[in-house]
Amino acid sequence: MITFLGMSFLLYTNFHQLQFTIILLYLCLEGMHQIIHEKRNWLGAFLIGLGVIAKIGPIVFLPYLIYRGHFKGFLWTAFSICVLVALPTIVLEGGRGSELWIGWASHLNPLSDLNVFDMNNEKNHGLSAWLSTLFIEGIGHSKANREVSRHIADLSPDSVKIIILMARISLATMVLYFLRSLTFKKAQNDQYRFREISFLLLAIPLLFPQQRSYNFLFVMPAAAYLAYQLVFYKPIKKSFRIKWILFFIAMLILNLELLLGEFRPYYWHFKTLIYATFILLFLLVIMSPSTEGRAQSLD
């Protein structure tokens, strides 16, 4: 299901970058599976550690492992990350490894203007890039800047920094809504667990800077969960049809570059992937396994 929903990304993103994102998504999902289901903490931790070193986003799983009481998985993951960070320093001579990690860390500084406004490239998406375009006129290098205005108000850079920070904090704290249980307790069942992990993956391209369109492949597990709920559960509410419509709109927006690729500069200009992700996030919030009806009989 995840592969089917994400196939269109193959047609309008850099293939090598897409391959890297698919591998990264696999490392996250397989790593969590090995820790939670197979009890192979060392293997799952190594896979997630590789993901963190390759792209910082999978680090969101560390606090989740603690909250859900997977302490061995957390410790093994932290250990794997430390080993993988130290490895280049040991292998490379003349302090080259340390220089590489210092440069890597500087790009992750959440307080630098590069990462706060995140508009050094018109192809960047995410909360920071989206909010910057809404509240700072003319920011970025979009070819459509001269034709269509996208900002709704002119604010000072310091004010926009505060808005971006509050938006990131609000999104990060939303994980408490999905967990909704005491600390150190396991999820109720696999559906609840997959919903929680889907939210964490969906949050990665929103929270972190320098996110391109191929990084939004991380929303596919959430889309797969929603599709499962919509297809295999009988509706018990009048809003069921509305949910189907919203889901269709979200998937349509995600595939606009495939369907109408000639308008790609405008999709980058208005950050349309953000709106599709917000729709999926809204559906993910309101469609929990306990409220979506009873399963259809497979007889």
PEHU-V806639 format. One record per residue. N is the residue number from 1. PSI is psi as a letter, one per 20 degrees, with the letter a starting at -180 (999 if undefined). D_CENTER is the distance of its C-alpha to the mean C-alpha in Angstrom with 1 decimal. Layout:
# PEHU-V806639
N&PSI&D_CENTER ; N&PSI&D_CENTER
This chain:
# PEHU-V806639
1&g&17.7 ; 2&g&14.3 ; 3&g&16.3 ; 4&g&18.3 ; 5&h&15.6 ; 6&j&14.0 ; 7&h&17.4 ; 8&h&17.7 ; 9&h&15.3 ; 10&h&18.2 ; 11&i&20.5 ; 12&j&19.0 ; 13&r&17.0 ; 14&p&18.5 ; 15&g&19.2 ; 16&h&19.1 ; 17&h&15.7 ; 18&g&14.5 ; 19&g&16.4 ; 20&g&14.7 ; 21&h&11.2 ; 22&g&12.7 ; 23&g&14.4 ; 24&g&11.5 ; 25&g&9.9 ; 26&g&13.5 ; 27&h&14.0 ; 28&g&11.4 ; 29&g&12.8 ; 30&h&16.3 ; 31&g&16.3 ; 32&h&15.6 ; 33&g&18.1 ; 34&h&20.7 ; 35&g&20.5 ; 36&g&20.5 ; 37&g&22.7 ; 38&i&24.6 ; 39&k&25.2 ; 40&m&25.0 ; 41&h&23.4 ; 42&h&24.4 ; 43&g&22.8 ; 44&g&19.5 ; 45&h&19.4 ; 46&g&20.4 ; 47&g&17.6 ; 48&h&14.9 ; 49&g&17.0 ; 50&g&17.0 ; 51&g&13.2 ; 52&g&13.4 ; 53&h&16.3 ; 54&g&14.9 ; 55&p&11.7 ; 56&i&11.3 ; 57&g&7.6 ; 58&i&9.0 ; 59&i&11.4 ; 60&i&9.8 ; 61&i&11.8 ; 62&g&15.0 ; 63&h&15.6 ; 64&g&14.7 ; 65&h&17.3 ; 66&g&19.8 ; 67&h&19.4 ; 68&j&19.9 ; 69&j&22.9 ; 70&m&21.9 ; 71&h&23.7 ; 72&g&24.8 ; 73&g&21.3 ; 74&g&20.2 ; 75&g&23.4 ; 76&h&23.2 ; 77&g&19.6 ; 78&g&20.8 ; 79&g&23.9 ; 80&g&22.1 ; 81&g&20.1 ; 82&g&23.4 ; 83&g&25.3 ; 84&h&22.9 ; 85&g&23.0 ; 86&h&26.8 ; 87&g&27.5 ; 88&h&27.5 ; 89&h&29.6 ; 90&g&32.1 ; 91&g&32.2 ; 92&q&32.3 ; 93&r&35.5 ; 94&k&36.5 ; 95&j&33.5 ; 96&h&31.3 ; 97&g&28.6 ; 98&h&28.5 ; 99&h&28.4 ; 100&g&25.3 ; 101&h&23.4 ; 102&g&24.8 ; 103&h&23.5 ; 104&g&20.0 ; 105&h&20.0 ; 106&h&21.3 ; 107&i&18.4 ; 108&i&16.1 ; 109&o&18.6 ; 110&i&16.8 ; 111&i&20.2 ; 112&q&21.1 ; 113&h&21.4 ; 114&g&19.5 ; 115&h&16.3 ; 116&g&17.2 ; 117&h&18.0 ; 118&k&16.0 ; 119&k&18.4 ; 120&i&20.2 ; 121&p&19.1 ; 122&i&19.1 ; 123&i&16.4 ; 124&q&13.7 ; 125&a&11.2 ; 126&r&9.1 ; 127&g&10.9 ; 128&g&13.5 ; 129&g&14.5 ; 130&g&14.7 ; 131&h&16.8 ; 132&g&18.9 ; 133&h&19.9 ; 134&h&20.9 ; 135&j&23.1 ; 136&o&24.4 ; 137&p&26.7 ; 138&j&26.7 ; 139&q&23.8 ; 140&a&22.4 ; 141&k&24.2 ; 142&p&23.5 ; 143&h&26.5 ; 144&i&26.3 ; 145&h&26.8 ; 146&i&30.6 ; 147&g&30.5 ; 148&p&28.2 ; 149&q&27.2 ; 150&i&23.8 ; 151&q&24.3 ; 152&i&25.5 ; 153&q&27.1 ; 154&o&28.2 ; 155&r&27.3 ; 156&q&27.9 ; 157&h&25.3 ; 158&h&25.8 ; 159&h&25.1 ; 160&h&21.9 ; 161&g&20.8 ; 162&g&21.5 ; 163&g&19.6 ; 164&g&16.4 ; 165&g&17.0 ; 166&h&17.6 ; 167&g&14.6 ; 168&g&12.3 ; 169&g&14.7 ; 170&g&14.7 ; 171&g&11.0 ; 172&h&11.3 ; 173&i&14.6 ; 174&h&13.4 ; 175&h&12.7 ; 176&h&16.5 ; 177&g&16.9 ; 178&h&15.2 ; 179&g&17.2 ; 180&l&20.4 ; 181&r&22.7 ; 182&q&24.7 ; 183&q&23.3 ; 184&j&24.0 ; 185&q&24.3 ; 186&r&22.6 ; 187&q&20.7 ; 188&g&23.3 ; 189&a&22.5 ; 190&h&20.2 ; 191&g&18.9 ; 192&g&18.0 ; 193&g&16.4 ; 194&h&14.3 ; 195&g&13.2 ; 196&g&12.3 ; 197&h&10.3 ; 198&h&8.5 ; 199&g&7.7 ; 200&g&6.5 ; 201&g&4.2 ; 202&h&3.3 ; 203&h&3.8 ; 204&g&2.8 ; 205&i&3.8 ; 206&g&5.8 ; 207&g&7.3 ; 208&q&8.2 ; 209&r&11.0 ; 210&l&12.1 ; 211&p&9.3 ; 212&r&11.2 ; 213&h&11.2 ; 214&h&10.9 ; 215&i&7.4 ; 216&j&6.5 ; 217&i&8.0 ; 218&i&5.0 ; 219&i&6.0 ; 220&h&9.4 ; 221&h&10.0 ; 222&g&9.8 ; 223&h&12.0 ; 224&g&14.2 ; 225&g&14.7 ; 226&g&15.7 ; 227&g&17.9 ; 228&g&19.6 ; 229&g&20.4 ; 230&h&21.8 ; 231&g&23.8 ; 232&j&25.2 ; 233&p&25.9 ; 234&p&28.8 ; 235&p&28.3 ; 236&j&30.2 ; 237&q&29.3 ; 238&i&30.1 ; 239&i&26.6 ; 240&g&25.6 ; 241&h&26.4 ; 242&h&24.4 ; 243&g&21.3 ; 244&g&22.1 ; 245&g&22.6 ; 246&g&19.3 ; 247&g&17.4 ; 248&g&19.6 ; 249&g&19.0 ; 250&g&15.2 ; 251&h&15.6 ; 252&g&18.4 ; 253&g&16.5 ; 254&h&13.8 ; 255&j&17.0 ; 256&h&19.1 ; 257&h&19.4 ; 258&g&20.8 ; 259&g&23.2 ; 260&m&24.3 ; 261&h&23.4 ; 262&i&26.2 ; 263&j&24.5 ; 264&g&21.4 ; 265&h&22.4 ; 266&h&22.2 ; 267&g&18.7 ; 268&h&17.7 ; 269&g&20.1 ; 270&i&18.8 ; 271&l&15.0 ; 272&h&15.2 ; 273&h&11.6 ; 274&g&10.8 ; 275&h&13.5 ; 276&g&12.5 ; 277&h&9.0 ; 278&h&11.3 ; 279&g&13.7 ; 280&h&11.5 ; 281&g&10.6 ; 282&g&14.3 ; 283&h&15.4 ; 284&h&13.3 ; 285&g&15.2 ; 286&i&18.5 ; 287&m&18.5 ; 288&q&19.1 ; 289&h&21.2 ; 290&i&24.2 ; 291&j&24.4 ; 292&j&23.9 ; 293&a&27.4 ; 294&q&29.1 ; 295&q&28.4 ; 296&q&30.6 ; 297&p&33.4 ; 298&j&33.0 ; 299&999&36.8
